[in-house]
Amino acid sequence: MATTAAAPGWLRVPDDANALAPQVWPERAHRDADGRLVVAGIAVTELAERFGTPLYVVDESDARARAARILAAFEAAAASVGTTVTVYYAGKAFLSGAIVRWVTDAGLGVDVCTGGELAVALAAGTDPARIGFHGNNKSVAEIERAVAAGVGAIIIDSEVEIERVADAAARAGRVQRVRLRVNSGVHASTHEFLATAHEDQKFGVSLDRAVELGTRIRSHASLELLGLHCHIGSQIFDSAGFAESAERLLAAHAELSAAGPLPELNLGGGFGIAYTSADDPTPIEEIALGIAEAVASGCRAHGVAVPKLAFEPGRSVIGPAGITLYTVGTVKPVPIDGGWRHYASVDGGMSDNARTALYGADYSARIASRVSDAPPALFRVAGRHCESGDIVVDAEYLPHDVAPGDLLAVAATGAYCWSLANNYNHVPRPAVVAVRDGVARVIVRGETEADLLARDAGLDASDAAEGAPA
């Protein structure tokens, strides 16, 4: 009952299917005397009763502490090689007014990549000078808005954007600071990196054109080139890929520096987190120091001063602080490979967590409303959508007696879950609740069926009212 050949190789049968792997769950998550999962001093059963399920839950203190720790790690690493650093929170991971205030309170800037994200950052009170504006297809209107707002840096992603940003800045009578996004030819994954001549992707420009395009940027009086930018991937567990990428960028950085000031080098983000008990990311302090030392070594080799550094963490700030709560609706054992796989279907799915369907992402889950002495069995947590690929957790060992009505918690859902949420099958998106010191508050309101009907221009007000639940 406990094991089957259908289980992935990394997944081990746990001694206790109720235990919470400390690297996966929010730092202060634990079970109380009744076996209920408690996050930030409040039992998740209480949250489910008050706000319903599915429900995104974010431990505010955990997120704030992670932001502060990451900033401190990079500041210490930069200081060790005689420079300074700017750290931006990558808003695409999860952006809301509350999140913006948490990260800016911790000393981070905000990295945005659309006009909508820029609007949220500004509305939440972010100093525009602490905003970096990304995007591979920024509209002229978005560029003009960013220039007018006084955004600290626009990241030029393609050759055509040089003229667009320069024109917008000239019309506004401003000198706009910019970075040039470059593909270093290094693509990093969790455990290895693959070096290629040029990245075949939509972002950035090829490394062999960095000096040419940097020189063209400098030809515009309305632009100031801060430095080069590179992002090598996501879920990166060590500093090796960053070090290799920095070494490649520094040759172009040195050549551009010889022609004029080039004060910064932005090496992006992508620092990994633990989604399962098998994940073991290197502590951020070690990663930061490894990157800084690699940059310093490369600068010595090229005979240039160590530039100010910049980084853009997102997932590593907010991901581990979040969990998602679901209610189990059905449980279905299915014979497979000489054993059994149990499907626990929950009241959410790919509308609130698309990552498993999009990327084959792995997650960890636990019964949250109780503990069980039942032996572990292989489960697949499935969603409620009319799609065979609607899977929340592909493989997990849970107590064999998981039953309808149980509350299930999925860990490390703070990043790229709410931000990718959708209304597939006309399912409303869940609320986001922040918890801190035993107090819960809604930071993003959940949708209702009435909200969905109200957007349907083919229905008049009376149709929408009739279709909405009483």
LINTAUR-V732112 format. One record per run of one state. SS is the DSSP state (helix for helix, strand for strand, loop for the rest). FROM is the first residue (numbers start at 0). LEN is the number of residues. Records with the same first field share a line. If there is no record, write none. Layout:
# LINTAUR-V732112
SS: FROM-LEN / FROM-LEN
This chain:
# LINTAUR-V732112
loop: 0-29 / 31-5 / 39-2 / 51-3 / 80-4 / 93-3 / 105-3 / 112-2 / 123-4 / 133-6 / 149-3 / 156-2 / 172-3 / 183-2 / 188-4 / 195-9 / 218-4 / 229-6 / 236-3 / 259-4 / 266-4 / 271-12 / 302-5 / 311-3 / 318-3 / 336-2 / 346-8 / 359-5 / 367-8 / 382-8 / 399-7 / 411-6 / 420-3 / 426-5 / 436-2 / 444-4 / 454-6 / 467-3
strand: 29-2 / 36-3 / 41-2 / 54-5 / 84-6 / 108-4 / 130-3 / 152-4 / 175-8 / 185-3 / 192-3 / 204-2 / 222-7 / 235-1 / 263-3 / 270-1 / 307-4 / 321-15 / 338-8 / 364-3 / 375-7 / 390-9 / 406-5 / 431-5 / 438-6
helix: 43-8 / 59-21 / 90-3 / 96-9 / 114-9 / 127-3 / 139-10 / 158-14 / 206-12 / 239-20 / 283-19 / 314-4 / 354-5 / 417-3 / 423-3 / 448-6 / 460-7
